[in-house]
Amino acid sequence: MNIFLGHGHEKQIWTSQLDRTIQTAQHLCGPIEQWKALNELDVGECEAMTYEEIQKKFPKKFALRDENKFHYRYPRGESYEDLVHRLEPVIMELERQQNVLVICHQAVMRCILAYFLDKDIKELPYLKDAYWKYLKFQFHVLIPIGYSQSSSVLAAQTLMLLRRFLITYEE
């Protein structure tokens, strides 16, 4: 099932280069552009590990994460600070565009939202779910993609969010 993003201005769909965002975007009608910069925070050696496993394998480093989540860099991975720098070109391009649907990941969304909502770096890593259940500002809609969700569940959630967006957009 595909959904058309409405009439009028051309709509763009931006995804990361990771399968879960691309699979979600396949259910939409419109030009899709993949951005490597929209890929999820690189957790390096901790990829596919639970927080409990990370804490067990890297107890001292994990404690540092709790002390300063924005500056904490995963072993052989990235920090939120690194991610913010990686996202600068995306954010600058979002500022120039009008009708963009961004399908991305939790940490990426936190960084983008922190910018548009003018949040402090201390708040950025802790932005709560309420911010991204459904958001629309300057014709940008952000849809978070979780690790544990299947493509069909994501497609259903995306369609539900888009229907709400289109109703609000047309008013």
Secondary structure, DSSP 8 states (H G I E B T S, - for coil): --EE--SSS--EEEE-SSHHHHHHHTTEES-EEE-GGGS----GGGTT--HHHHHHHSHHHHHHHHH-TTT---TTS--HHHHHHHHHHHHHHHHH-SSEEEEEEHHHHHHHHHHHTT--TTTGGG--GGGTSS--BTTEEEEEE-TT--HHHHHHHHHHHHHHHHHHHH-
